Amino acid sequence: MTERNSTPSGPLRDAAGVAKYRHEALAAVLQVRAVADAEARLCVLARQRGRDPYAGAWALPSGPVEVDESIEASVRRHLAATVGVHALAHLEQLETLSTPGRDPFDRTIATAHLGLLPTSDATPLPDGVAWWPVDALPAMAFDHDGVVERAVERMRAKLSYTNLGFALAPAEFSIAQLRDVYAAALGHEVAATNLQRVLGRRGQLEPTGGVHAPGSAGGRPGKLFRFVRAELEVTDPFATLRP
């Protein structure tokens, strides 16, 4: 049997022979954004790597989990330190990545998270950090393109049977604005009247009493709404929002 080494570039073992290796936290942070004055699109936050492996490629925010912190605390710490995101509307654990060789530098286990920001969040980004449409990703480092794909799948599924829209929409919105957010997030057209009927029946929306100013085309000002709860809850376990 081949003896396993204890060098920094390979698996580490303690005196009892138990494997010890790097554990990192990473996050796919999604937001509905207007891209280049076009229609709103679902985007993911990424930063460009400046060193090998994968120098020049784009990667999800990540970093090692310290010995005195939880994985969730590590995710939040790295998001604040590396991409300037300090307050997520929603964060949940997505999956564990453990394929040997996924990190060519070292044996690394990663716990991936899904994070969401509302459209109203306009936090300035540091150099080398950008929002990318999820359907037009650049070359991604490691296995991060797959993480983005699964994060989008998870978010879209939960939009159907939970009130997760609260984490993507602004605090107050017209039904037309909410329709645009859902359409971008789900990747297909959404009828405003049907969306209002479905979410209203599930008890997710309530009027604020305010109105939205009419656009340049005029018309009656639209009523403003908000989500009843800003915490995740299942509202219809068997529902699917279809085109």
C-alpha positions as CSV (number, residue, x, y, z in Angstrom):
1,M,0.0,0.0,0.0
2,T,1.3,3.5,-0.9
3,E,2.2,5.5,2.1
4,R,0.3,8.8,2.3
5,N,2.5,11.9,2.8
6,S,2.1,14.8,5.2
7,T,3.3,17.6,2.9
8,P,1.4,20.9,2.7
9,S,0.4,20.0,-0.9
10,G,-1.2,16.6,0.1
11,P,-3.5,15.1,2.7
12,L,-2.4,15.6,6.2
13,R,-2.7,13.0,9.0
14,D,-2.5,13.4,12.7
15,A,-0.5,11.1,15.0
16,A,-3.3,8.6,15.1
17,G,-3.4,8.4,11.3
18,V,-6.7,10.4,10.9
19,A,-6.8,12.5,7.7
20,K,-6.7,16.3,8.1
21,Y,-7.2,18.6,5.2
22,R,-8.4,21.9,4.1
23,H,-12.1,22.8,4.5
24,E,-13.4,25.9,2.7
25,A,-16.7,27.7,2.6
26,L,-18.0,29.1,-0.7
27,A,-21.1,31.0,-1.8
28,A,-23.1,31.4,-5.0
29,V,-24.7,34.8,-4.3
30,L,-27.6,35.5,-6.8
31,Q,-29.3,38.8,-7.6
32,V,-31.7,40.0,-10.3
33,R,-30.0,42.9,-12.0
34,A,-30.4,45.1,-15.0
35,V,-27.5,44.3,-17.4
36,A,-26.3,46.9,-19.8
37,D,-29.6,48.7,-19.9
38,A,-31.3,45.5,-21.0
39,E,-34.1,43.5,-19.3
40,A,-33.4,42.3,-15.8
41,R,-31.4,39.1,-15.6
42,L,-30.4,36.7,-12.9
43,C,-26.7,37.2,-12.0
44,V,-24.1,35.6,-9.8
45,L,-21.2,37.3,-7.9
46,A,-17.7,36.2,-8.8
47,R,-14.1,37.4,-8.5
48,Q,-11.2,36.9,-10.9
49,R,-8.3,34.9,-9.6
50,G,-4.9,36.5,-9.7
51,R,-2.9,33.3,-9.0
52,D,-2.6,29.7,-9.9
53,P,-4.4,27.4,-10.0
54,Y,-6.8,28.9,-12.6
55,A,-5.1,32.3,-12.7
56,G,-7.4,34.6,-14.7
57,A,-10.5,32.5,-14.3
58,W,-13.5,33.6,-12.3
59,A,-14.4,32.0,-9.0
60,L,-17.1,32.1,-6.4
61,P,-16.2,33.9,-3.2
62,S,-14.6,31.4,-0.8
63,G,-12.0,30.8,1.9
64,P,-10.9,28.4,4.6
65,V,-13.1,27.6,7.6
66,E,-11.2,28.6,10.8
67,V,-11.0,26.3,13.8
68,D,-13.1,28.7,15.9
69,E,-16.0,29.4,13.6
70,S,-19.1,27.7,12.0
71,I,-19.2,27.2,8.3
72,E,-22.0,29.8,8.0
73,A,-19.9,32.3,9.9
74,S,-17.0,31.5,7.6
75,V,-19.2,32.2,4.5
76,R,-20.3,35.5,5.8
77,R,-16.8,36.5,6.8
78,H,-15.3,35.7,3.4
79,L,-18.2,37.5,1.6
80,A,-17.6,40.6,3.6
81,A,-13.8,40.5,3.3
82,T,-13.4,39.5,-0.4
83,V,-16.4,41.0,-2.3
84,G,-17.9,43.6,0.1
85,V,-21.2,41.8,0.8
86,H,-22.1,42.3,4.5
87,A,-25.9,41.6,4.6
88,L,-27.6,38.8,2.7
89,A,-31.4,38.6,2.5
90,H,-31.1,34.8,2.6
91,L,-28.4,32.2,3.1
92,E,-28.6,28.4,3.1
93,Q,-26.3,25.5,2.8
94,L,-26.4,24.0,-0.7
95,E,-24.0,21.0,-1.0
96,T,-20.7,19.5,-0.1
97,L,-18.0,19.2,-2.7
98,S,-15.6,16.4,-2.0
99,T,-14.3,14.9,-5.3
100,P,-10.6,14.2,-5.0
101,G,-8.6,16.4,-7.3
102,R,-11.3,19.2,-7.5
103,D,-8.5,21.5,-6.2
104,P,-5.3,20.7,-8.0
105,F,-3.2,22.4,-5.3
106,D,-4.4,20.5,-2.3
107,R,-7.0,18.1,-1.0
108,T,-10.0,20.4,-0.3
109,I,-13.5,19.8,0.9
110,A,-15.9,22.7,0.2
111,T,-19.3,23.4,1.7
112,A,-21.2,25.5,-0.8
113,H,-24.0,27.9,0.1
114,L,-26.8,29.8,-1.8
115,G,-27.1,33.5,-1.0
116,L,-29.6,36.0,-2.2
117,L,-29.7,39.8,-2.4
118,P,-32.7,42.0,-3.3
119,T,-32.7,44.1,-6.4
120,S,-32.4,47.2,-4.2
121,D,-29.0,46.2,-3.0
122,A,-26.4,48.4,-4.8
123,T,-23.3,47.6,-2.7
124,P,-20.2,48.8,-4.6
125,L,-17.8,46.0,-5.6
126,P,-14.0,46.0,-5.2
127,D,-11.7,45.6,-8.2
128,G,-11.7,42.2,-9.8
129,V,-15.3,41.4,-8.6
130,A,-18.3,41.4,-11.0
131,W,-21.8,40.3,-11.5
132,W,-22.2,37.7,-14.3
133,P,-25.5,36.6,-15.9
134,V,-26.0,32.9,-14.9
135,D,-26.7,32.0,-18.5
136,A,-23.5,33.7,-19.8
137,L,-20.8,32.7,-17.3
138,P,-17.1,33.3,-18.1
139,A,-14.5,30.5,-17.6
140,M,-15.0,29.4,-14.0
141,A,-12.3,28.0,-11.7
142,F,-12.5,24.6,-10.0
143,D,-16.1,23.1,-10.1
144,H,-17.8,26.5,-9.5
145,D,-19.8,26.5,-12.7
146,G,-21.7,23.4,-11.4
147,V,-22.2,25.1,-8.1
148,V,-23.9,28.1,-9.9
149,E,-26.1,25.7,-11.8
150,R,-27.3,23.9,-8.7
151,A,-27.8,27.1,-6.8
152,V,-30.1,28.4,-9.5
153,E,-32.0,25.1,-9.6
154,R,-32.4,25.3,-5.8
155,M,-33.6,28.9,-5.9
156,R,-36.1,28.3,-8.7
157,A,-37.5,25.3,-7.0
158,K,-38.0,27.2,-3.7
159,L,-39.7,30.1,-5.5
160,S,-42.4,27.7,-6.4
161,Y,-43.3,26.4,-3.0
162,T,-42.0,29.0,-0.5
163,N,-42.0,32.7,0.0
164,L,-38.4,33.0,-1.1
165,G,-39.2,35.9,-3.4
166,F,-38.8,38.2,-0.4
167,A,-35.0,37.8,-0.7
168,L,-35.0,38.9,-4.3
169,A,-37.6,41.7,-4.4
170,P,-37.1,45.2,-2.9
171,A,-38.9,46.0,0.4
172,E,-41.9,47.5,-1.5
173,F,-42.9,46.9,-5.0
174,S,-45.7,47.1,-7.6
175,I,-47.0,43.8,-9.0
176,A,-45.4,44.7,-12.3
177,Q,-42.0,45.1,-10.6
178,L,-42.5,41.8,-8.8
179,R,-43.4,40.1,-12.0
180,D,-40.1,41.3,-13.6
181,V,-38.1,39.9,-10.6
182,Y,-39.8,36.5,-10.8
183,A,-39.5,36.4,-14.6
184,A,-35.7,37.0,-14.4
185,A,-35.2,34.6,-11.5
186,L,-37.3,31.8,-13.0
187,G,-36.0,32.3,-16.6
188,H,-39.4,32.4,-18.2
189,E,-42.3,34.8,-18.7
190,V,-44.7,35.4,-15.7
191,A,-48.2,36.9,-15.9
192,A,-48.6,39.7,-13.3
193,T,-52.2,38.9,-12.6
194,N,-51.5,35.2,-12.1
195,L,-48.5,35.9,-9.9
196,Q,-50.6,38.3,-7.7
197,R,-53.4,35.7,-7.5
198,V,-51.1,32.8,-6.5
199,L,-49.0,34.7,-4.0
200,G,-52.0,36.4,-2.5
201,R,-53.8,33.1,-2.1
202,R,-50.8,31.7,-0.2
203,G,-50.8,34.7,2.1
204,Q,-47.4,36.0,1.0
205,L,-48.3,39.6,0.0
206,E,-49.9,42.5,1.7
207,P,-50.6,46.1,0.5
208,T,-48.5,48.8,2.0
209,G,-51.0,51.5,1.4
210,G,-48.7,53.4,-0.9
211,V,-48.7,53.7,-4.7
212,H,-46.1,53.6,-7.3
213,A,-45.7,56.7,-9.5
214,P,-46.9,56.1,-13.1
215,G,-44.3,55.8,-15.8
216,S,-43.7,58.0,-18.8
217,A,-46.6,56.5,-20.6
218,G,-49.0,57.7,-17.9
219,G,-51.8,55.6,-16.5
220,R,-53.1,55.0,-13.0
221,P,-50.4,54.7,-10.2
222,G,-50.0,51.1,-9.1
223,K,-50.5,49.9,-5.6
224,L,-47.4,48.9,-3.6
225,F,-47.0,45.6,-1.9
226,R,-44.6,43.8,0.4
227,F,-44.0,40.3,1.6
228,V,-45.7,39.5,4.8
229,R,-42.7,37.6,6.2
230,A,-39.0,38.2,5.5
231,E,-38.0,34.7,6.7
232,L,-38.2,31.5,4.7
233,E,-41.4,29.5,5.1
234,V,-43.1,26.8,3.0
235,T,-46.4,28.1,1.7
236,D,-47.5,25.4,-0.8
237,P,-45.3,22.2,-0.7
238,F,-46.7,20.8,-4.0
239,A,-46.7,24.0,-6.1
240,T,-44.7,24.8,-9.3
241,L,-44.6,28.2,-11.0
242,R,-44.7,27.3,-14.7
243,P,-44.5,29.5,-17.8
